[in-house]
């Protein structure tokens, strides 16, 4: 499956954050809560929020497989 530019950017960002020692799983949990909780960076509809969370979970999963 081909990845788009946004997916590539998200995975690259997560990979580099993980390399610095950041707990990407913990940050992902906080980001998902922020998306669902209408934090300042969450401006999308409820339907789109589900898609955003799915994309975040997939990106974290892909980077975790790389054993960075």
NORPE-V565855 format. One record per helix or strand of 3 or more residues. SS is the DSSP state (hx for helix, st for strand). FROM is the first residue (numbers start at 1). TO is the last residue. If there is no record, write none. Layout:
# NORPE-V565855
SS_FROM_TO + SS_FROM_TO
This chain:
# NORPE-V565855
hx_5_19 + hx_24_36 + hx_46_65
